[in-house]
Amino acid sequence: MTLAQQLEFTLTAVLAQVLGESITAAVSPANDLRFGDYQSNAAMVLAKSRKMNPRALAEQIVGAWPADAIATVEIAGPGFINFRVKAEVYATRMQSAASDARLGVSPVAHPRTIVLDFSAPNVAKPMHIGHIRSTILGDSLSRIARFLGHKVITDNHIGDWGTQFGMVTWAWKNSLDEPALLANPLAELLRLYRHASDASKADESIREACRLELVKLQQGDAGNFAIWTRCLDLSKQGLQQIYQRLDVSFDHWLGESAYNNALAPLVQKLLEGNLARESDGAVCIFTDGSVADQTKDPFLIRRDGEWSDFPMMIRKSDGGFNYATTDIATLEFRKNEWNADSVWYVVDHRQSLHFQQLFAVAGRLGLASMDLRHIAFGTILGTDGKPLKTRAGDLPQLADVLDDSVAAARVAVNERSRLDTDEERAELAELIGISAVKFTELAHHRLSDYVFDLDKMVALEGDTAPYLFYSNVRSRSIFRKLEEPFVAGAPIELTEDAEIHLARLLARFAEVVPAVLDDCRPNILTSYLLEVARAFHSYFEACPVLKADGITRHSRLTLCHVTALTLATGLQLLGIAVPERM
């Protein structure tokens, strides 16, 4: 039980005594630590509904507060209640945390099966910077959800079917460079796609030829299927190199093609159930009129002051299917085959309307019992404040972005590192470079845009991954100076303000981690880790560790130990490994 939960339990008991009824009251971390560690507006809320004086009710609560509770209570303003946790309670928490790999985080009482759909690049194209947010955010959420006890199924729903394969197949047959394909598959496949795209724009007959190549593939032509299969295998190899570098993995790679056989029966079922209808030769899903507020109906759009249909097309007039059809089939599969309780889509905010329609269709199909979330995110900007692009106007390739970050980290490592060999410095630069990209992504509210500034990202000062690395290494380095190994578990005492403040923050780890999933915001955890690091440095300067003796020495070593555990565990939940030395 967290400290906040303990306080809520005690406050609920006190309210039952004062008001004579069972009322669960909420307690939250204090906004200003000068007035306490936690706070509650229960007296304000309850007094209003009962036409009582809030401060008078708060005084009754304080008067009935048990002396042996974990915190003392004070009244602030018109009736706010502040709680100040006792130092001995923090000491006991730190004593327990020192030998607890979970640092007090309890598994959820009701675990769910959560399918996380993230990254999802298109096959036959290299990953670009636009894939950073989905990939890193999705991986972190999967790690945190698993840590909390949920069954998580990660699915890389790759774009392995569609128009681009008609283009790639045509270019493959007309201009394939086999040696280049073997040397760098993704680069050659991208060249083929661009060649076909440029040629089809300049020549209508080539555009038609590309379309026919796609039709042949969809109809099962053996030659085109063999080309598609090889493209798929080579693309996956290239993508895996990026994922391995990012330490990201998936349970499944069920791309769009995995659902081809389900699409025609799905459309037929929707037609027969009157959930879809034909329109100008296509099959579409329209509004069913169940949403009273038309502004919230995703199947309506306002044009020229009038509401008109904005349907979801699930079969084109030429008989072909699109990604909307595939997404509906995928959702049914995840419910029927994986028994998903939740499906979370980590996808760009520009797809919001698509997911509103998809989730509405899910409700009509009887899938509304699932927790369906579109975990949207904003845009990565350059230092000029505009969406990040190369000088040629293209999106930078992800591999190049990672290389640039590692190169910037190598400069910082060469200037500041105390490592002995070039190999060690190269490994540290790789770790810092990749981690800097991850941490920068996760440190921002997912819906906000942010500036991609390599120099700031790899700096040892500021709100960066290297700063946390340095904090972790510093907290661990002291143990190498001990003549005898540190043994966790013995009682400790906390007397200095810096000790108590650090313990206060460390004890909140068990409250912070579950809060991340409330709105799928890892930046809550990054902010917390930075706060811990800052508190540790202040503590380390104010409270000598090795020069202390007796229980004071052991207490301060325990705080160093728990700090290291907290930083390392928190970073691991973000998908970031920590170095032993810097």
C-alpha positions as CSV (number, residue, x, y, z in Angstrom):
1,M,0.0,0.0,0.0
2,T,1.4,3.4,-1.0
3,L,1.6,6.3,1.5
4,A,-1.3,8.0,-0.3
5,Q,-3.4,4.9,0.0
6,Q,-2.6,4.6,3.7
7,L,-3.6,8.2,4.3
8,E,-6.9,7.7,2.3
9,F,-7.6,4.6,4.4
10,T,-7.1,6.6,7.7
11,L,-9.0,9.6,6.4
12,T,-12.0,7.4,5.4
13,A,-12.1,5.9,8.9
14,V,-12.0,9.4,10.5
15,L,-14.8,10.7,8.2
16,A,-16.9,7.7,9.2
17,Q,-16.3,8.6,12.8
18,V,-17.0,12.4,12.3
19,L,-20.0,12.1,9.9
20,G,-21.3,8.8,10.8
21,E,-21.2,7.4,7.3
22,S,-18.8,5.6,5.0
23,I,-17.1,8.1,2.6
24,T,-14.0,7.4,0.6
25,A,-11.8,10.6,0.4
26,A,-9.0,11.2,-2.1
27,V,-5.5,12.2,-1.0
28,S,-2.9,13.6,-3.5
29,P,0.7,14.7,-3.4
30,A,1.0,18.3,-2.1
31,N,1.6,21.0,-4.6
32,D,3.9,22.9,-2.2
33,L,6.1,20.8,0.0
34,R,6.4,23.7,2.5
35,F,2.9,22.9,3.7
36,G,3.2,19.1,3.8
37,D,3.7,16.0,1.8
38,Y,0.1,15.2,0.8
39,Q,-3.2,17.1,0.8
40,S,-6.9,16.6,0.6
41,N,-9.9,18.9,-0.1
42,A,-12.3,16.4,1.4
43,A,-13.6,18.8,4.0
44,M,-14.3,21.5,1.3
45,V,-16.2,19.1,-0.9
46,L,-18.2,17.3,1.9
47,A,-19.0,20.5,3.7
48,K,-20.5,22.1,0.6
49,S,-22.8,19.1,0.0
50,R,-23.9,19.1,3.6
51,K,-24.2,22.9,4.0
52,M,-21.5,22.9,6.7
53,N,-18.6,25.3,7.4
54,P,-15.6,23.6,5.7
55,R,-13.1,24.8,8.2
56,A,-15.3,23.6,11.1
57,L,-15.4,20.1,9.4
58,A,-11.7,20.2,8.9
59,E,-11.2,20.9,12.6
60,Q,-13.3,17.9,13.5
61,I,-11.2,15.8,11.2
62,V,-8.0,17.0,12.8
63,G,-9.5,16.5,16.3
64,A,-10.3,12.9,15.5
65,W,-7.0,12.1,13.7
66,P,-5.2,9.2,15.4
67,A,-1.9,9.9,17.1
68,D,-0.4,6.7,15.7
69,A,-1.2,7.6,12.0
70,I,1.7,7.8,9.5
71,A,1.3,11.6,9.2
72,T,0.4,14.6,11.3
73,V,-2.4,16.9,10.0
74,E,-2.8,20.6,9.6
75,I,-5.5,22.9,8.3
76,A,-4.8,25.5,5.6
77,G,-7.0,28.3,4.3
78,P,-10.7,27.7,4.4
79,G,-10.5,24.0,5.0
80,F,-7.7,22.3,3.1
81,I,-6.1,19.4,5.0
82,N,-2.3,19.0,4.7
83,F,-0.5,15.8,5.8
84,R,3.1,15.7,6.9
85,V,4.5,12.1,6.9
86,K,6.6,11.3,9.9
87,A,10.4,10.8,9.3
88,E,10.3,7.4,10.9
89,V,7.7,6.3,8.3
90,Y,10.0,7.3,5.5
91,A,12.9,5.5,7.2
92,T,10.9,2.3,7.3
93,R,9.9,2.7,3.6
94,M,13.5,3.1,2.6
95,Q,14.6,0.1,4.7
96,S,12.0,-2.0,2.8
97,A,12.8,-0.5,-0.6
98,A,16.5,-1.3,-0.2
99,S,15.7,-5.0,-0.7
100,D,12.6,-4.8,-2.9
101,A,13.2,-5.1,-6.7
102,R,9.8,-3.6,-7.3
103,L,10.4,-0.6,-5.0
104,G,6.9,-0.9,-3.4
105,V,5.0,-1.1,-6.7
106,S,2.2,-3.6,-6.3
107,P,0.8,-5.6,-9.3
108,V,-2.7,-4.4,-10.3
109,A,-5.6,-6.1,-8.6
110,H,-7.3,-6.8,-11.9
111,P,-4.8,-7.4,-14.7
112,R,-6.0,-7.0,-18.3
113,T,-4.9,-8.4,-21.6
114,I,-3.7,-5.3,-23.5
115,V,-2.8,-5.3,-27.2
116,L,-0.4,-2.5,-28.0
117,D,-0.2,-1.6,-31.7
118,F,2.8,0.7,-32.3
119,S,5.6,1.5,-34.7
120,A,3.9,0.0,-37.8
121,P,6.3,1.2,-40.6
122,N,5.6,0.5,-44.3
123,V,7.5,-2.4,-45.8
124,A,9.9,-1.5,-48.7
125,K,10.7,1.8,-47.1
126,P,13.2,2.7,-44.4
127,M,11.9,4.0,-41.1
128,H,12.0,7.8,-40.9
129,I,11.9,10.2,-38.0
130,G,8.2,10.1,-38.0
131,H,8.4,6.6,-36.5
132,I,10.4,7.7,-33.4
133,R,7.4,8.7,-31.4
134,S,5.2,5.7,-32.0
135,T,8.0,3.2,-31.5
136,I,9.6,4.6,-28.4
137,L,6.3,5.6,-26.7
138,G,4.7,2.2,-27.5
139,D,7.7,0.3,-26.2
140,S,7.7,2.2,-22.9
141,L,4.0,1.8,-22.3
142,S,4.4,-2.0,-22.9
143,R,7.2,-2.2,-20.4
144,I,5.3,-0.3,-17.7
145,A,2.0,-2.2,-18.3
146,R,3.9,-5.5,-17.9
147,F,5.6,-4.3,-14.8
148,L,2.2,-3.5,-13.3
149,G,1.1,-7.1,-14.0
150,H,-1.0,-6.7,-17.2
151,K,-0.7,-9.3,-20.0
152,V,0.7,-7.3,-22.8
153,I,0.7,-8.4,-26.5
154,T,2.8,-6.1,-28.7
155,D,1.9,-6.2,-32.4
156,N,3.8,-4.5,-35.2
157,H,1.0,-4.0,-37.7
158,I,3.3,-3.2,-40.6
159,G,2.1,-1.8,-43.9
160,D,2.9,-4.8,-46.1
161,W,0.1,-4.6,-48.6
162,G,-1.1,-1.8,-50.9
163,T,-0.3,0.6,-53.7
164,Q,3.4,0.9,-53.0
165,F,3.9,-2.8,-53.9
166,G,2.6,-2.2,-57.4
167,M,5.2,0.5,-57.8
168,V,8.0,-1.5,-56.3
169,T,7.2,-4.6,-58.4
170,W,7.1,-2.6,-61.6
171,A,10.5,-1.0,-60.8
172,W,11.9,-4.4,-59.6
173,K,11.2,-5.8,-63.0
174,N,12.6,-2.8,-64.9
175,S,15.5,-1.5,-62.9
176,L,16.6,-3.7,-60.0
177,D,20.2,-3.4,-58.9
178,E,20.8,-6.8,-57.4
179,P,24.2,-6.1,-55.8
180,A,22.7,-2.9,-54.3
181,L,19.8,-4.9,-53.0
182,L,22.1,-7.4,-51.2
183,A,24.3,-4.6,-49.8
184,N,21.5,-2.4,-48.4
185,P,18.1,-3.8,-49.0
186,L,16.0,-0.9,-47.6
187,A,18.0,1.7,-49.5
188,E,17.5,-0.2,-52.8
189,L,13.8,-0.8,-52.2
190,L,13.4,2.9,-51.4
191,R,15.2,3.7,-54.7
192,L,12.9,1.4,-56.6
193,Y,9.8,3.0,-55.0
194,R,10.9,6.5,-55.7
195,H,11.9,5.6,-59.3
196,A,8.4,4.1,-59.9
197,S,6.7,7.0,-58.2
198,D,8.5,9.6,-60.2
199,A,8.0,7.7,-63.5
200,S,4.3,7.2,-62.8
201,K,3.8,10.9,-62.2
202,A,5.5,11.7,-65.5
203,D,3.9,9.0,-67.6
204,E,0.3,7.8,-67.3
205,S,1.0,4.5,-69.0
206,I,3.6,3.7,-66.2
207,R,1.1,4.5,-63.5
208,E,-1.3,2.1,-65.2
209,A,1.4,-0.5,-65.4
210,C,2.1,-0.2,-61.7
211,R,-1.6,-0.6,-61.0
212,L,-1.8,-3.7,-63.0
213,E,1.2,-5.2,-61.2
214,L,-0.6,-4.6,-57.9
215,V,-3.8,-6.3,-59.3
216,K,-1.7,-9.3,-60.4
217,L,-0.2,-9.5,-56.9
218,Q,-3.7,-9.3,-55.3
219,Q,-4.9,-12.1,-57.7
220,G,-2.1,-14.4,-56.6
221,D,0.3,-14.2,-59.5
222,A,3.2,-16.4,-58.6
223,G,6.0,-14.1,-60.0
224,N,4.7,-11.0,-58.3
225,F,4.0,-12.9,-55.1
226,A,7.6,-14.1,-55.1
227,I,8.9,-10.5,-55.4
228,W,6.5,-9.4,-52.6
229,T,7.8,-12.2,-50.4
230,R,11.4,-11.2,-50.9
231,C,10.6,-7.5,-50.4
232,L,8.9,-8.5,-47.1
233,D,11.8,-10.6,-45.9
234,L,14.5,-8.1,-46.8
235,S,12.5,-5.2,-45.3
236,K,12.0,-7.1,-42.0
237,Q,15.8,-7.7,-41.8
238,G,16.5,-4.0,-42.2
239,L,13.8,-3.0,-39.7
240,Q,15.1,-5.5,-37.2
241,Q,18.5,-3.8,-37.3
242,I,16.8,-0.6,-36.2
243,Y,14.7,-2.3,-33.5
244,Q,17.7,-4.1,-32.1
245,R,19.6,-0.9,-31.8
246,L,16.6,0.6,-30.0
247,D,16.1,-2.5,-27.8
248,V,12.5,-2.8,-29.0
249,S,10.8,-6.1,-29.7
250,F,7.4,-7.3,-30.7
251,D,5.4,-10.5,-29.9
252,H,3.9,-10.4,-33.4
253,W,4.4,-8.9,-36.8
254,L,0.9,-9.3,-38.2
255,G,0.8,-6.8,-41.0
256,E,-2.1,-5.8,-43.3
257,S,-1.6,-8.9,-45.5
258,A,-2.4,-11.2,-42.6
259,Y,-6.1,-10.2,-42.8
260,N,-6.6,-10.4,-46.6
261,N,-8.8,-13.5,-46.4
262,A,-11.0,-11.9,-43.8
263,L,-11.9,-8.7,-45.7
264,A,-14.5,-9.9,-48.2
265,P,-16.5,-11.9,-45.5
266,L,-16.3,-8.9,-43.2
267,V,-17.8,-6.6,-45.7
268,Q,-20.5,-9.1,-46.5
269,K,-21.3,-9.4,-42.8
270,L,-21.6,-5.6,-42.4
271,L,-23.9,-5.4,-45.5
272,E,-26.1,-8.2,-44.3
273,G,-26.3,-6.7,-40.8
274,N,-27.3,-3.3,-42.3
275,L,-24.2,-1.8,-40.7
276,A,-22.9,-0.7,-44.2
277,R,-24.4,0.0,-47.5
278,E,-23.4,0.6,-51.1
279,S,-22.8,4.2,-52.3
280,D,-21.7,5.0,-55.8
281,G,-20.4,1.5,-56.3
282,A,-18.4,1.5,-53.0
283,V,-19.4,0.1,-49.7
284,C,-19.4,2.5,-46.8
285,I,-20.4,2.8,-43.2
286,F,-22.6,5.8,-42.4
287,T,-23.9,7.5,-39.3
288,D,-26.6,5.6,-37.5
289,G,-28.0,8.7,-35.8
290,S,-27.2,7.4,-32.3
291,V,-25.0,10.4,-31.4
292,A,-27.2,13.2,-30.2
293,D,-24.5,15.9,-30.5
294,Q,-23.7,16.0,-34.3
295,T,-20.4,17.7,-33.5
296,K,-19.3,14.5,-31.9
297,D,-20.5,12.1,-34.7
298,P,-17.4,11.0,-36.6
299,F,-19.6,10.1,-39.6
300,L,-20.8,13.6,-40.1
301,I,-19.1,16.8,-41.4
302,R,-20.2,20.3,-41.5
303,R,-20.0,22.0,-45.0
304,D,-21.4,25.4,-45.9
305,G,-23.4,25.5,-42.7
306,E,-25.0,22.1,-43.3
307,W,-24.3,18.6,-41.9
308,S,-23.5,16.0,-44.5
309,D,-22.3,12.4,-44.5
310,F,-18.7,11.6,-43.9
311,P,-18.7,7.8,-44.2
312,M,-16.0,5.2,-43.7
313,M,-15.3,3.4,-46.9
314,I,-14.6,-0.3,-46.5
315,R,-14.7,-1.4,-50.1
316,K,-13.8,0.7,-53.1
317,S,-15.8,0.9,-56.3
318,D,-13.3,-1.3,-58.1
319,G,-13.8,-4.0,-55.5
320,G,-10.5,-3.3,-53.6
321,F,-10.2,-2.9,-49.8
322,N,-8.4,-0.3,-47.8
323,Y,-6.8,0.0,-44.4
324,A,-10.1,0.9,-42.7
325,T,-11.4,-2.6,-43.7
326,T,-8.2,-4.1,-42.5
327,D,-8.4,-2.3,-39.2
328,I,-11.9,-3.6,-38.5
329,A,-10.8,-7.1,-39.3
330,T,-7.7,-6.7,-37.1
331,L,-9.8,-5.5,-34.2
332,E,-12.1,-8.5,-34.5
333,F,-9.1,-10.9,-34.6
334,R,-7.6,-9.3,-31.5
335,K,-10.8,-9.8,-29.6
336,N,-11.6,-13.3,-30.8
337,E,-8.1,-14.8,-30.9
338,W,-6.3,-13.0,-28.2
339,N,-9.2,-12.2,-25.9
340,A,-8.1,-8.6,-25.7
341,D,-9.6,-6.5,-22.9
342,S,-7.9,-3.4,-24.3
343,V,-6.4,-2.3,-27.6
344,W,-4.1,0.7,-27.6
345,Y,-3.1,2.3,-30.9
346,V,0.0,4.5,-30.6
347,V,-0.5,6.5,-33.8
348,D,0.0,10.1,-35.0
349,H,-2.7,12.6,-33.9
350,R,-3.6,13.2,-37.6
351,Q,-5.4,9.8,-37.6
352,S,-7.8,10.8,-34.8
353,L,-10.9,10.9,-37.0
354,H,-10.1,7.4,-38.4
355,F,-9.9,6.0,-34.9
356,Q,-13.1,7.7,-33.9
357,Q,-14.9,6.0,-36.7
358,L,-13.1,2.7,-36.1
359,F,-14.1,2.7,-32.4
360,A,-17.7,3.6,-33.3
361,V,-17.9,0.6,-35.8
362,A,-16.5,-1.6,-33.0
363,G,-19.4,-0.6,-30.8
364,R,-21.9,-1.6,-33.6
365,L,-20.1,-4.9,-33.9
366,G,-20.5,-5.7,-30.2
367,L,-16.9,-5.0,-29.3
368,A,-17.6,-2.0,-27.1
369,S,-16.6,-3.9,-24.0
370,M,-13.0,-3.4,-25.0
371,D,-11.0,-0.4,-23.8
372,L,-10.1,1.1,-27.1
373,R,-7.6,4.0,-27.0
374,H,-5.9,6.1,-29.7
375,I,-2.7,7.2,-28.0
376,A,-2.0,10.2,-30.2
377,F,1.2,12.2,-30.3
378,G,2.4,15.5,-31.8
379,T,5.2,16.5,-34.2
380,I,9.0,16.5,-34.0
381,L,10.3,20.0,-35.0
382,G,13.7,21.2,-36.1
383,T,15.6,24.0,-34.3
384,D,13.8,26.4,-36.7
385,G,10.5,25.4,-35.1
386,K,9.2,23.7,-38.3
387,P,8.6,19.9,-38.8
388,L,12.0,18.3,-39.0
389,K,13.1,17.6,-42.6
390,T,16.3,17.2,-44.6
391,R,17.6,19.9,-46.9
392,A,16.0,18.0,-49.8
393,G,12.6,18.3,-48.0
394,D,12.4,14.6,-47.1
395,L,11.8,13.2,-43.6
396,P,15.2,12.2,-42.1
397,Q,15.7,8.5,-42.0
398,L,15.7,7.0,-38.5
399,A,19.0,5.3,-38.9
400,D,20.6,8.6,-39.8
401,V,19.0,10.4,-36.9
402,L,20.4,7.7,-34.5
403,D,23.8,7.9,-36.1
404,D,23.9,11.7,-35.7
405,S,22.8,11.4,-32.1
406,V,25.6,8.8,-31.3
407,A,28.1,11.1,-33.1
408,A,27.1,14.0,-30.9
409,A,27.3,11.8,-27.9
410,R,30.8,10.7,-28.9
411,V,32.0,14.3,-28.8
412,A,30.6,14.7,-25.3
413,V,32.1,11.4,-24.2
414,N,35.5,12.2,-25.5
415,E,35.5,15.5,-23.7
416,R,34.2,14.3,-20.3
417,S,34.4,10.6,-19.9
418,R,36.9,8.9,-17.5
419,L,36.7,5.6,-19.3
420,D,40.0,4.0,-20.3
421,T,39.7,2.6,-23.8
422,D,38.2,3.7,-27.2
423,E,36.0,0.6,-27.2
424,E,34.4,1.6,-23.8
425,R,34.0,5.2,-25.0
426,A,32.3,4.0,-28.2
427,E,29.9,1.8,-26.3
428,L,29.1,4.6,-23.9
429,A,28.5,7.0,-26.9
430,E,26.1,4.5,-28.5
431,L,24.2,4.1,-25.2
432,I,24.0,7.8,-24.6
433,G,23.1,8.6,-28.2
434,I,20.2,6.1,-28.4
435,S,19.1,6.9,-24.8
436,A,19.1,10.6,-25.5
437,V,16.7,10.2,-28.4
438,K,14.4,8.0,-26.3
439,F,14.5,10.2,-23.2
440,T,13.8,13.4,-25.2
441,E,10.8,11.7,-26.8
442,L,9.4,10.4,-23.5
443,A,10.1,13.6,-21.5
444,H,7.5,15.6,-23.4
445,H,3.8,15.3,-23.1
446,R,2.9,13.0,-26.0
447,L,0.5,15.5,-27.5
448,S,3.0,18.4,-27.6
449,D,5.4,19.1,-30.4
450,Y,9.1,19.3,-29.4
451,V,12.4,20.5,-30.9
452,F,14.9,17.9,-31.8
453,D,18.2,19.5,-30.6
454,L,21.1,17.0,-30.5
455,D,23.5,19.2,-28.5
456,K,20.9,19.6,-25.7
457,M,19.9,16.0,-25.8
458,V,23.3,14.6,-25.1
459,A,24.4,17.2,-22.6
460,L,25.4,16.0,-19.1
461,E,23.6,18.9,-17.5
462,G,19.9,19.7,-17.8
463,D,16.9,17.5,-18.1
464,T,18.6,14.8,-20.1
465,A,19.3,11.1,-20.1
466,P,23.0,11.6,-19.5
467,Y,22.2,13.7,-16.4
468,L,20.3,10.7,-15.0
469,F,23.1,8.4,-16.0
470,Y,25.6,10.5,-14.1
471,S,23.2,10.6,-11.1
472,N,22.9,6.8,-11.1
473,V,26.7,6.3,-11.6
474,R,27.4,8.7,-8.8
475,S,25.0,7.0,-6.4
476,R,26.6,3.6,-7.2
477,S,30.2,4.7,-7.2
478,I,30.3,5.2,-3.4
479,F,29.9,1.5,-2.9
480,R,33.1,0.7,-4.7
481,K,34.9,2.6,-1.9
482,L,33.6,0.5,0.9
483,E,35.9,-2.0,2.6
484,E,33.0,-4.3,3.4
485,P,30.0,-5.0,1.1
486,F,26.8,-3.0,1.8
487,V,24.0,-5.2,3.3
488,A,20.5,-3.8,2.9
489,G,17.7,-4.3,5.4
490,A,18.9,-3.0,8.7
491,P,16.9,-0.2,10.4
492,I,17.8,3.4,9.5
493,E,17.2,6.9,10.8
494,L,16.5,10.1,8.9
495,T,17.1,13.4,10.6
496,E,18.5,15.9,8.1
497,D,16.1,17.8,5.8
498,A,18.0,16.7,2.7
499,E,17.7,13.0,3.8
500,I,13.9,13.3,4.5
501,H,13.3,15.1,1.2
502,L,15.1,12.5,-0.8
503,A,13.3,9.7,1.0
504,R,10.0,11.5,0.4
505,L,10.6,11.4,-3.4
506,L,11.9,7.9,-3.5
507,A,8.8,6.7,-1.6
508,R,6.6,8.1,-4.4
509,F,7.9,5.7,-7.0
510,A,5.0,3.3,-6.2
511,E,2.5,6.1,-6.8
512,V,4.1,7.5,-10.0
513,V,4.5,4.3,-12.1
514,P,0.8,3.3,-12.1
515,A,-0.2,7.0,-12.8
516,V,1.6,6.8,-16.2
517,L,-1.1,4.5,-17.6
518,D,-3.9,6.8,-16.5
519,D,-3.4,8.9,-19.6
520,C,-0.5,7.0,-21.2
521,R,2.0,9.6,-20.3
522,P,5.6,8.4,-19.7
523,N,6.6,12.1,-19.2
524,I,5.2,11.7,-15.7
525,L,7.9,9.2,-14.9
526,T,10.7,11.2,-16.6
527,S,9.8,14.3,-14.6
528,Y,9.8,12.2,-11.4
529,L,13.2,10.7,-12.2
530,L,14.7,14.1,-12.8
531,E,13.3,15.3,-9.5
532,V,14.8,12.4,-7.7
533,A,18.2,13.1,-9.4
534,R,18.2,16.7,-8.3
535,A,17.2,15.8,-4.8
536,F,20.0,13.2,-4.7
537,H,22.7,15.7,-5.7
538,S,21.5,18.2,-3.1
539,Y,21.5,15.4,-0.5
540,F,24.9,14.1,-1.5
541,E,26.4,17.6,-1.1
542,A,24.7,18.3,2.3
543,C,25.1,14.9,3.9
544,P,28.5,13.2,4.0
545,V,28.2,9.5,3.6
546,L,31.6,7.8,4.1
547,K,32.6,10.3,6.7
548,A,29.6,9.4,8.8
549,D,29.5,6.4,11.1
550,G,27.1,4.0,12.8
551,I,23.4,4.2,11.9
552,T,23.9,7.5,10.2
553,R,26.4,6.0,7.8
554,H,24.2,3.0,7.1
555,S,21.1,5.2,6.6
556,R,22.9,7.4,4.1
557,L,24.3,4.4,2.2
558,T,20.7,3.0,2.1
559,L,19.5,6.3,0.5
560,C,22.3,6.0,-2.1
561,H,21.3,2.4,-2.8
562,V,17.6,3.1,-3.1
563,T,18.3,6.1,-5.4
564,A,20.4,3.9,-7.7
565,L,17.7,1.3,-7.8
566,T,15.0,3.8,-8.4
567,L,16.8,5.6,-11.3
568,A,17.8,2.3,-12.9
569,T,14.4,0.7,-12.6
570,G,12.6,3.9,-13.8
571,L,14.9,4.2,-16.8
572,Q,14.5,0.5,-17.6
573,L,10.7,1.0,-17.7
574,L,11.4,3.8,-20.3
575,G,13.4,1.3,-22.3
576,I,16.7,2.9,-21.3
577,A,19.7,0.8,-20.0
578,V,22.1,2.5,-17.6
579,P,25.9,2.4,-17.7
580,E,28.1,1.1,-14.9
581,R,30.7,3.8,-15.4
582,M,31.0,7.1,-17.3
